[in-house]
Amino acid sequence: MGQRYGRALAAFMGSAGTGGCKTAPDAVPNRMRCARQAVQAQLQRCELLVRIGQYDNARMQLREGAFKTLRLDLGYGQEMYRLVSQQMARDVVEGVERLDGALKRREPAEVVQPMIQRLQQGVKDVSVAVERIGDVR
């Protein structure tokens, strides 16, 4: 199981579109900061796509970039480094699932926007927790 998460983290650390972040294993807090920025940008695009009625394209935003390996990344942060609590990881994953369901049902933008904001806050909370641990080391 550790190898699977190790490969996932390696893929996550080296994934494209992350602003040229460092890939050394000790750069996990920096990587989380970069991933948070990538996720925030994707969620902003998702919100704009919902406003113009492009629900299918908005759902694709939840399957690309930093979202592609989200579950494995959170699992790795939780299992290997003990940086992410189970509740934080669960909240983010469930937030993505709820948002995806709302987009699938083509909920109005007034319903989707608060979901996106909660998800942005959840991702920020995870990133801040990881950065805080990195600062302690």
PEQUI-V569813 format. One record per pair of residues at least 24 apart in sequence whose ideal C-beta (glycine too) atoms are under 7 Angstrom apart, sorted by sequence separation. I is the first residue (numbers start at 1). J is the second residue. D is the distance in Angstrom with one decimal. If there is no record, write none. Layout:
BEGIN
i: <I/I>
j: <J/J>
d: <D/D>
END
This chain:
BEGIN
i: <42/95/42/70/38/39/95/38/39/67/92/35/91/92/62/92/62/88/62/88/59/88/84/59/58/59/84/83/84/83/17/55/83/55/28/77/12/11/51/50/8/12/50/8/9/8/47/5/9/8/47/5/46/5/43/5/5/43/43/2/40/39/36/36/36/33/32/32/33/32/29/28/29/29/28>
j: <66/119/67/96/65/66/122/66/67/96/122/66/122/123/96/126/99/125/100/126/100/129/126/103/103/104/129/129/130/130/65/103/133/106/81/130/69/69/109/109/69/73/112/72/73/73/113/72/76/76/116/75/116/76/116/79/80/119/120/80/120/123/123/124/127/127/127/130/131/131/130/130/131/134/134>
d: <6.7/4.1/6.4/6.6/5.6/4.8/5.3/4.3/6.9/6.9/4.5/4.9/5.0/6.1/5.9/6.1/6.6/6.1/5.4/5.3/6.1/6.6/5.6/4.7/5.2/6.7/6.4/6.3/6.9/4.7/5.4/5.1/5.0/5.0/6.7/6.5/5.1/6.1/5.3/5.1/5.6/4.9/5.0/3.5/6.8/6.4/6.3/6.4/4.7/5.7/5.2/5.9/6.4/3.9/5.2/5.9/5.9/6.3/5.5/6.8/6.0/4.9/5.6/6.2/3.9/6.0/4.6/4.2/6.3/6.5/5.3/6.4/4.5/2.9/6.5>
END
